[in-house]
Amino acid sequence: MQFTCEMSEEEQRIKFYEVCKVASCAGFSAFLLIFVFKFIKEDAALDSQEFDVKNLTPSDFTLELEIRLEMWNNFNENYYETEGKLKKK
């Protein structure tokens, strides 16, 4: 049994329109998926930034500074009073 590869123009037109419909649906679905992923990513980034802002702690503002003995002695002699207050110059 042998089949021919000939199609009428009407059959070709019908197949063309069907392929166009499938391609349009696929393109629209891909666009929608990309849009949804972008929205989720931006929403998650905003949530994490909001979480960071709402959860500030003193440790966010601390630093460690090494003070040499000469600096400490200078501070005690020139700026610090025995009552725990700074001297006014």
SULSULSUL-V564103 format. One record per residue. N is the residue number from 1. RES is the residue in one letter. OMEGA is omega as a letter, one per 30 degrees, with the letter a starting at -180 (* if undefined). BURIAL is + if it has 16 or more other C-alpha atoms within 10 Angstrom, else -. Layout:
n = <N | N>
res = <RES | RES>
omega = <OMEGA | OMEGA>
burial = <BURIAL | BURIAL>
This chain:
n = <1 | 2 | 3 | 4 | 5 | 6 | 7 | 8 | 9 | 10 | 11 | 12 | 13 | 14 | 15 | 16 | 17 | 18 | 19 | 20 | 21 | 22 | 23 | 24 | 25 | 26 | 27 | 28 | 29 | 30 | 31 | 32 | 33 | 34 | 35 | 36 | 37 | 38 | 39 | 40 | 41 | 42 | 43 | 44 | 45 | 46 | 47 | 48 | 49 | 50 | 51 | 52 | 53 | 54 | 55 | 56 | 57 | 58 | 59 | 60 | 61 | 62 | 63 | 64 | 65 | 66 | 67 | 68 | 69 | 70 | 71 | 72 | 73 | 74 | 75 | 76 | 77 | 78 | 79 | 80 | 81 | 82 | 83 | 84 | 85 | 86 | 87 | 88 | 89>
res = <M | Q | F | T | C | E | M | S | E | E | E | Q | R | I | K | F | Y | E | V | C | K | V | A | S | C | A | G | F | S | A | F | L | L | I | F | V | F | K | F | I | K | E | D | A | A | L | D | S | Q | E | F | D | V | K | N | L | T | P | S | D | F | T | L | E | L | E | I | R | L | E | M | W | N | N | F | N | E | N | Y | Y | E | T | E | G | K | L | K | K | K>
omega = <a | l | l | a | a | l | l | l | l | l | l | l | l | l | l | a | l | l | l | l | a | a | l | l | l | l | l | l | l | l | a | l | l | l | l | l | l | l | a | a | l | l | l | l | l | l | a | l | l | l | l | a | a | a | l | l | l | a | l | a | a | l | l | a | l | a | l | a | l | l | l | l | l | l | a | a | a | a | a | l | a | l | l | l | l | l | l | l | *>
burial = <- | - | - | - | - | - | - | - | - | - | - | - | - | - | - | - | - | - | - | - | - | - | - | - | - | - | - | - | - | - | - | - | - | - | - | - | - | - | - | - | - | - | - | - | - | - | - | - | - | - | - | - | - | - | - | - | - | - | - | - | - | - | - | - | - | - | - | - | - | - | - | - | - | - | - | - | - | - | - | - | - | - | - | - | - | - | - | - | ->
